[in-house]
Amino acid sequence: MTKSNKIKVIIADDHAILRAGLRQILAETDDIEVISEAENAAEAIKLGCMPGADVILMDIAMPDRSGMDALKYIKHVNHHIAVLMLSMYKEDQYAVRALKSGAAGYVCKQTASSELVNAIRIVAKGKKYISPEVGEILANQVGMETEKAPHESLSDREFQTMTLIASGFSVGEIAEKLALSVKTISMYRTRMLEKLNLRHNAELTHYAIKNRLVD
């Protein structure tokens, strides 16, 4: 396959080691070429909005801005690029949110390299990559849009904050992890509790576990 016919990919992740690993995996293929890398959402948006790439691998947890925010912005400006979301989080909720926001697919970082390559090839053809697990979730949601769970009303940042709180992280740790202020995270927490009609972190954690939002 000639270089011009290869699937051109951008890797957007704040971890240099992971980017190097992904680049190595894709270098072993004959039809995929990594043309650029981004270490934060701002760089990902800049590269993703420019012509030339077919697929962008986007980490959901970026240091300056969430990958979900970057996804929405990129798809608004560049309809032709396929955004394949990468995450260490459970597929159950983030995958559905990503797909509804315009992502072409969702792949967990722990997945086999063969699945990642297959996903890139599928979304590069303009199709959606949906794992069997996500397909089952979507199938169960058919005809149930009027019965949305309370957490569906949360913003992407509120949802991310909720899963981290339920995973045992403190407000300070979450602020550091997301590169936001403690005040901002506390505001997200207050909004979450109000929207979910919960009183404290213990109830929030129970809710997240009950709804399979965390392990």
C-alpha positions in Angstrom: 0.0 0.0 0.0 1.4 3.4 -0.9 1.9 6.1 1.7 -0.9 8.3 0.2 -3.4 5.5 0.6 -2.7 4.8 4.3 -5.1 5.7 7.0 -3.7 8.9 8.5 -4.0 9.0 12.3 -3.4 11.6 15.1 -2.7 10.3 18.6 -4.0 12.7 21.4 -3.0 11.6 24.9 -1.1 13.4 27.7 1.1 10.4 28.5 4.2 10.3 26.3 4.8 6.6 27.1 1.2 5.6 26.0 1.6 7.7 22.8 4.8 5.9 22.0 3.2 2.5 22.6 0.3 3.3 20.4 2.6 4.6 17.7 4.6 1.3 17.9 1.4 -0.8 17.6 0.3 1.2 14.5 3.8 1.1 13.0 3.4 -2.6 12.7 0.5 -2.3 10.2 0.8 -1.8 6.5 -2.2 0.5 6.1 -2.0 3.0 9.0 0.3 5.9 9.5 0.6 8.2 12.5 1.0 11.7 11.2 0.8 13.8 14.4 0.6 13.7 18.2 -1.0 15.9 20.7 -0.4 16.0 24.5 -3.4 18.1 25.5 -6.9 19.0 24.3 -5.8 22.3 22.8 -3.3 20.6 20.6 -5.8 17.9 19.7 -8.4 20.5 18.7 -5.9 22.4 16.6 -4.7 19.2 14.7 -8.2 17.7 14.5 -9.7 20.7 12.9 -7.1 20.8 10.2 -7.5 18.7 7.0 -5.3 15.7 6.3 -6.1 13.2 9.0 -8.7 10.4 8.8 -8.8 9.4 12.4 -7.9 10.9 15.7 -7.4 8.7 18.8 -8.6 10.9 21.6 -8.1 10.2 25.3 -11.1 11.2 27.4 -9.0 12.4 30.4 -6.9 15.3 29.1 -5.1 17.8 31.5 -6.4 21.1 30.1 -9.9 20.2 28.9 -11.8 17.0 28.7 -11.5 14.8 25.6 -15.3 14.9 25.4 -15.2 18.7 25.0 -12.5 18.4 22.4 -14.5 15.8 20.6 -17.6 18.0 20.3 -15.5 21.0 19.1 -13.6 19.0 16.5 -16.8 17.4 15.1 -18.4 20.8 14.9 -15.6 22.2 12.8 -14.4 19.1 10.9 -17.2 16.7 10.0 -14.9 14.4 8.0 -12.5 13.2 10.7 -13.4 10.1 12.7 -12.8 10.5 16.4 -12.1 7.2 18.2 -12.2 7.8 22.0 -9.6 6.1 24.3 -10.2 5.6 27.9 -9.2 3.7 31.0 -12.8 4.0 32.3 -15.6 1.3 32.1 -17.3 1.2 28.7 -20.8 1.2 30.2 -21.5 4.9 30.4 -18.6 6.8 28.8 -18.9 4.9 25.6 -22.6 5.8 25.1 -21.9 9.4 26.0 -19.1 9.6 23.6 -21.1 8.1 20.7 -24.0 10.4 21.4 -21.5 13.3 21.3 -20.2 12.4 17.8 -17.5 9.8 18.4 -17.1 7.1 15.8 -16.2 4.6 18.5 -14.8 3.9 21.9 -11.8 1.7 22.9 -10.5 0.9 26.4 -6.8 1.4 26.8 -6.4 -2.1 28.2 -7.9 -3.7 25.1 -5.8 -5.9 22.8 -3.8 -4.1 20.1 -5.7 -6.1 17.4 -9.0 -4.5 18.5 -7.5 -1.0 18.3 -6.3 -1.6 14.8 -9.6 -3.1 13.7 -11.5 -0.1 15.3 -9.3 2.4 13.3 -9.9 0.5 10.1 -13.7 0.5 10.7 -14.1 4.2 11.6 -11.8 5.2 8.8 -14.5 3.8 6.4 -17.1 6.1 7.9 -18.6 3.4 10.1 -19.1 3.2 13.8 -17.0 0.9 16.0 -19.2 -0.6 18.7 -18.0 -3.4 20.9 -20.4 -6.2 21.9 -20.7 -4.7 25.4 -21.6 -1.3 24.1 -23.9 -2.7 21.5 -25.8 -4.5 24.3 -26.1 -1.2 26.2 -27.4 0.6 23.2 -29.9 -2.1 22.4 -31.3 -2.0 25.9 -31.8 1.7 25.6 -34.0 1.4 22.5 -37.4 2.8 23.2 -36.4 3.9 26.7 -35.3 7.5 25.9 -38.2 8.8 28.0 -37.0 6.9 31.0 -33.5 8.4 31.4 -31.6 7.7 34.5 -30.9 10.8 36.7 -27.1 10.7 35.9 -28.0 11.3 32.2 -28.6 14.9 33.2 -25.1 15.5 34.4 -22.6 17.4 32.2 -19.5 15.5 31.0 -17.3 17.1 33.7 -19.9 16.4 36.4 -20.1 12.8 35.3 -16.4 12.4 35.3 -16.1 14.0 38.8 -18.8 11.6 40.1 -17.0 8.5 38.9 -13.8 9.7 40.4 -15.4 10.5 43.8 -17.1 7.1 43.7 -13.7 5.5 43.0 -12.4 6.9 46.2 -10.6 10.1 45.1 -10.8 13.2 47.2 -11.9 16.6 45.9 -8.2 17.7 46.1 -7.0 14.7 44.2 -9.6 15.1 41.5 -8.7 18.7 41.1 -5.1 17.8 40.6 -6.0 14.9 38.2 -8.2 17.1 36.0 -6.0 20.2 36.3 -8.9 22.2 37.8 -9.3 24.2 41.0 -10.7 22.6 44.2 -13.4 25.2 44.1 -14.5 24.1 40.6 -14.6 20.4 41.6 -16.5 21.3 44.7 -19.0 23.2 42.5 -19.4 20.1 40.3 -20.0 18.0 43.4 -22.7 20.3 44.7 -24.4 20.3 41.3 -24.3 16.5 41.1 -25.8 16.0 44.5 -28.6 18.4 43.7 -29.3 16.8 40.3 -29.3 13.3 41.7 -31.1 14.3 44.9 -28.3 12.9 47.1 -26.9 14.2 50.4 -23.2 13.2 50.5 -20.4 11.2 49.0 -21.5 7.9 50.5 -24.9 8.1 48.8 -23.2 9.2 45.6 -20.8 6.2 45.7 -23.7 3.8 46.4 -25.6 5.3 43.4 -22.6 4.9 41.1 -22.1 1.3 42.1 -25.8 0.5 41.9 -25.9 1.9 38.3 -22.7 0.1 37.3 -20.9 3.5 36.7 -17.7 2.3 38.5 -16.2 -1.1 39.2 
